[in-house]
Amino acid sequence: MGWDRHSVRKAVVPVAGHGTRFLPATKAVPKEMLPVVDKPAIQYVVEEIAAVGLTDVVMVTGRGKRAIEDHFDRAPELEEALEAKDDEGRLQLVRKPTGLVRPHFVRQGDALGLGHAILCAAEHVGDEPFAALLGDDLIDPRDPLLARMLEVRRERGGSVVALMEVDPEHVSLYGCAAVEATDQADVVRVTGLVEKPPKESAPSSLVVIGRYVLAPEVFDVLRETPPGRGGEIQLTDALQALARRDGAGGPVHGVVFRGRRYDTGDKLEYLTIVVRLACERDDIGPDFTKWLREYVGRTV
């Protein structure tokens, strides 16, 4: 059976951000490598990609991100040391990242926004639809958002974004969508997008979170998109253009996600996800939960 050019085979993960909200920890360590319990945040994202059968992944990196490349490469000396100790458990943990996907790396160079980062992957992606995942957003694997988005893309074509309802007070932190209902409860048609609007003028309380399934026409739109807010090329602006189309990359549909999503780019949410996932672990959860209850009981 031949390859269907309309099927999604590749994923793009922009990882070139500076992580300034986590300084000084991110002065020498990429924010994507900060541990969430005992795995770096970026590994959760790559595992999400692998879980839907995508294995060709391009990461758009920048200076100081070499640790990400090393994490998804073999570590022969470490593996030999663990083999010599017959430490099979840790050996498998070390080897797992290298077997998840086929990673490729391109440099963004100038930090000109998310749209520009996506555009840096154009040569590798080519004339194919692709998934794009932001490393700051972790989606609980028990809530298969990306699989649903790929399904909607197969059914409806065009491009698909992930949407989540937020408190109106927080709308100005996101790209906000104007939408129309469809015949599926969790799917809407996106008719417009506004980047970080004031709550008074926001078209809805549905905001775009860091998961996209994009038609290749988005690259042509991005090439013609002038810099917007902050002098950056905004992906939101390109999606706004695609949303007006019924072909050539459009329309744009949104999957309304009501599952568990964690923003590891926010300090409070980062701590929340670490505690939550630690409590749910079979190996450390019972002891950690017991300590946490005692600690909170003493300090409240």
N, C-alpha and C positions, 0 to 999 in steps of 0.2 A: 504493500500500500504506500502511495506517495505521500509526501508532506503537504498538508493543507496550509496554504499561506495565510489563511485567516485564523489559524489556531495560534495560541500563545505558547511560546517555547522559552522565552528569555525573561529575565528580571533585571531591573536596574535599582541599585541601592546607593543613593548619594550619602557619602560619609566625609565630606570635606569641611564640615563646620568646625569652628574653633572651640565650642563648648565653654564659652566665657562664663556661663552661669555656675560652672563647677570649678572655677579657679579657686585655689592654686592647684587642685588635683589634676586638672587637665593641661597644666603648663607643659608637661612632658608625656602625659598619657592620653591617647585619644579618648574622647568622651564615650565613644562606642565600645571601648574596652573596659569601662568601669564595670565591676562585677555586680550581677544581680544574683545574690546568694553566692554561687560558686561558678557561674558562667558569665562571660562578658555579654553585655546587652546585644551586641551585633550577632552573636551566635543564635539567640532566640529568633531573630529576624530571618537568618539564613535557614534555620530549621523550619520555619513557617513556609518559606519558599519551597524547600525540598518536600514538605508534606503534601503539596499539591502536584508534585511530579515535575516541577521546573528544575533543571539542573545547570542551565547556562546563565551565569550571573555576572554582571559587570558592576563593580563598585567604583564610584566616582570619588576619588580621594584627593588629598592635598598634602602640603608639607606636614611632616610630623605624624603621618598616619601609617608608617611602615609596620608598626606593631599589628595592625589589622591584617596585612599581607602575611606576616609571620604566623599569625594565629591559624590561618587556613592553609599553611604549608606544613610539610613534614618536619619533625624535630628528631632527627636520627639519634643524637647523643642522649637526649632525654628518654627516648624509647628504649635504647640499649640499656640504660641504667635501670629502668623499670623492669625490663625483661630479666636482667641479672638478679633482681630481687624477687622474681616471680610475682610481681605485683600486677596481676592481670586486670584488676578493676581499674586502677589508675591508668594503665596502658591503654585500655579501650577509651577512657575519657579523653586522653591526649590525641588518640587517632581519629576520634569521631568527627571533629571539624573538617579534616582533610577529605573525608569521604562523602560529605553532604552534597556538594555541588562542584561544578567546574568554575572556579572563580577567575575573573579577569579584572584588571585594574587599569583605569585611565585617570590622568591628572586633570583637575579642573583648572588649575592655574589661578587666575583672578577669581575671587569670590564674588560673583555677580548674580547670585540668587539661585533659587531652586530651579527655575526654568532653564537657566544657563547650565546648571549641573546636569539636568536631564538631556539637554542638547549635546553635552560632551559625550554621551553614550550613543549618539546617532550612527556613527560609523560601525560600531559593533552590532547594534540592533538591526540596522538595515531597514528594509521595507516590510517590517513585520509588526503586528501588535505586540505589546509587551506589558508586563506588570512593573510597577514602580512602588517601592516600599521605603518609608522613612525610618531611619534607625532609632529615632526618639520614641516612636510609638510601638509599644509591645502589645500584641493581641493574644489573649489567652488561647492556647491551642485547643481548649475545649469549646471554643466559639469560632468555628471555621469561616471567618469572614472572606478570606481570599478565594476560597473554593466557591463561595456563593457569587462573588464578583465575576469570576471566570465563567460561571454558568450563565449569568445575566449577559455577559459579552457574547457568548455563543448564541443565545436566544435573540438578542436585540441588536447586535452589532455596535458600531460606534465606539465610544469610550465610556468607562464606568468609574465613578468615584465612590469612596466610602463616606457616609454622612453619619453624624451622631448629634442627637439633641442635647443642647447644653442650656444652662441657666442664662436667660437674656443678659444678665450682668457680665457674662464672659464672652459674648459673641464677638466683641471687638478684638479678641485675641486670635481669631481664626479667619479663614476664608468662609464666607457665609453664602448659602445657596437659596435662590428662589426656585420653587419646585411646583410641579403639577402631579397629581395622583395618577397611578396606572391601575391595571387590573390585578396587580400583586401588592399585598399589604406592605411588604418591605422594600418595594422598588418605586422610585419616583423619577419623573423626567425633570432634569435640571434645565431651567429656562434662563438662568442668569447667575452670576457669581460676583461677589464683592469682597475684596480683600480687606479684612479688619475694619468693618464699618462701625460707626457709633451705634450703640444699641437703639437709639431713637429711629435710625433709618435702616436698620437691618431688615432684609426681606423675609427672614424667618428665624427660628432658633436652631435650624439645622446647619451644622458646620462641617467642613471638609476635614477629615483626619487622614493620617499618612498612609493611605493605600489607594492605588490607582491601577486601572487597566486601560492602557492608552492605545489608540490607533496610531499608526506610524505617521499619519498626516500632522500630528502634533509637532513634529520636528520642523516642517515647513512653516507652521504658524509661529513657532518660537523664533525662527530665524528672522521673521518680520515683526516680532513684538518689541516695541521700544521699552527701555527701562522705565519701571514704574516707581512705586513707593520705595524710598531709600536708594534710588539709583540701581535697583536690581531688576532682572528680567523675571517676572512673576509667572509661575505656571498657571495661577488663577486666571490671568489675562488670556492665555492661550486656550484654556478650557472654556472661557466665556465665548471666544470666537467659535469654537467647535460646537458649543451648545446651540448656536443659531443654525446649524446645518442639519440636513436630513441625510447626508452622505458625505463622502470625503472626510472621514474622521468623526463625524457626528452621527446621530445626536449624542448627547451626554446623559446617561442615567445615573442615578444614585442608589446605592444599597444602604438602607437605614439600619445601622448597626446598634443593637441593644445589648450587646454582650460586655465582656470585661476587657477594658483597654487601659493601658498604663502609660503615662507620659514620663519617660525616664529623663527628659530634659528639664523637668521641674524638681527642685530639691525635695519638697514635701512628698510629691507623688513617687519619687525615686525611693525614698525611705519607706513609703507605704507598701510598694510592691515587694521590696526586699523582705519586710516583715511578713506580709501576707503569704508570699511563696514559701518562706521559711516555715511558717506555721503549718502549711499544707504538705510539707515533705514528710515521708514516712520515716526517714532516717534521723532527722533532727527535730521534726515538728513537735512531738510530745514533750521532749525536754525543754525546747525553746518556749513553747506555749506556757508550760508550767512556770518557767522563770519570768516570762513576760507578765503573767497574772500577778505574781508575787511582787515584781518591781512596780507595776502600776498601782497595786494595792498600797504599797508603802509611800508612793509619791503623790497620789491624788488627795 
